[in-house]
C-alpha cells in the first residue's frame, strides 16, 4: 500500500472517531429519531465517499468541513425524496425546508445537537447498560465489538441489544432535547459516568495494538467541556470531572517508553508532563470548589492534583492522598477505590495493612480470578514484604488473566525481578 493512500485511510479512521458522532447528532436533529438508521447510513456513506474521492483527488484543505458539507448534501437529497414521496412538498417546498438545514451546521448548533443526542441516549426508558451502549455507538462511534468488550458481553448479545435499543429510540417517547430540573441532574450523572468510562478505556486500552487511545480520551475531554461550558448544563460536578480528565491526560507523554512499554507513576519523567493541561485542570478544580458540593469527581481530581503538585514521586504527600481516599471510600466504597487506597497505605509505610484491606474487599476471590489488577496489586504488595512465593503466585495469575501485551510485559518484568532476588 502506498504511503499517501495509507495516510488517507488513517486520516479517515481518525475523522470517523472524531466527526461521525457530531454528524449523526446534527442529522438526527434535522431528520428525526425515527430515521436514526437512515442517518447512520448517510454518515457511513459520507465516509465511503471521502475514502474514494480523497484517494483519487487528494485530501481537501479542511477534511472535517468536507465531510460535514457532503453529509449535508446527502441529507438534503434524502429529505427531498422523502418530501416528494409523502407529498409534503404540496404544503412546503423542499427548497425552503432544506435551506433551513444550513443553520444546523454552525458550531454552537452542532454542540447543542450533540448534547441533545447524548441526553436522548441516556433517557430513563433505557437500562443503564443500554444507555452506555447507545452513547458509545451513536455519539462516540464505537463498533459493536468495542462496546461488547467494554460491557463484557458477546458480540452477538450486544448486536441484539443494540437493535432493541434503537427500536425504542425510534418508537419510544424520547425527544431530542436538553431536559430540566431533576431529569437534567439524573441524566447528567449518567453522562458523567459514560465520559469517565470512555476516558478510562482510552487511558489504558483493551485494544492489543494500542496501550493509550488518545482519540477516546480527547473525545471524553471534548464532551466534558461541552457539558461544563453549556449554559444549560453548567455544574460544579461537571467542572470536577473535566479537571480530573485534564490532570490525567497531562501525564500521557510520560506513560510510555520508546519501546512502547508502560511506565509506572514512580518512574515517570515529570518534565514530560503537560504543564498547560495541568493548569487547565487546576482551573476547573478551583471552579468546582466555589460551591459547597463534594462529589466522587471532586475527590479524585484532588488526588490527581496532589500527584501533579509533587516535584518527584518521593515528594508526594501520601498522608494527604490517604485522607482523600478515606473520604472517597466513605462515600464511594467501590472495590477499585479500596484497591487504590491500599496502594497509598503501602506508600505510607503500612504494607501489611494494605494487604489486609485488599483481602477484605467484598468478593475479592472472584475479583482476583477475573480482574488482573487485584492479583497484580497483591503481587506488588507481597514484593514489598519480600514474600517471594506469594508475590510470584499473584503476579503470574495476573499475567495469565490480562489480555494487554503492555500489562503482560510489566508483570513479566516484576516476575523476573522477584525470581532473581
Secondary structure, 3 states (H helix, E strand, C coil): CCHHHHHHHHHHHHHHHHHHHHHHHHHHHHHCHHHHHHHHHHHHHHHHHHHHHHHHHCCCCCHHHHHHHHHHHHHHHHHHHHHHHHCHHHCCCHHHHHHHHHHHHCHHHHHHHHHHHHHHHCCCCCCHHHHHHHHHHHHCCCCHHHHHHHCCCCHHHHHHHHHHHHHHHHHCCCCCCCCCHHHHHHHHHHHHHHHHHHHHHHHCCCCCCCCCCHHHHHHHHHHHHHHHHCCCCCCHHHHHHHHHHHHHHCCHHHCECCCCCECCHHHCCHHHCCHHHHHHHHHHHHHHCCCCCCCHHHHHHHHHHHHHHCCCHHHCCHHHHHHHHHHHHHHCCCHHHHHHHHHHHHHCCCHHHHHHHHHCCCCHHHHHHHCHHHHHHHHHHHHHCCCHHHHHHHHHHHHHHCCCHHHHHHHHHHHHHHHCC
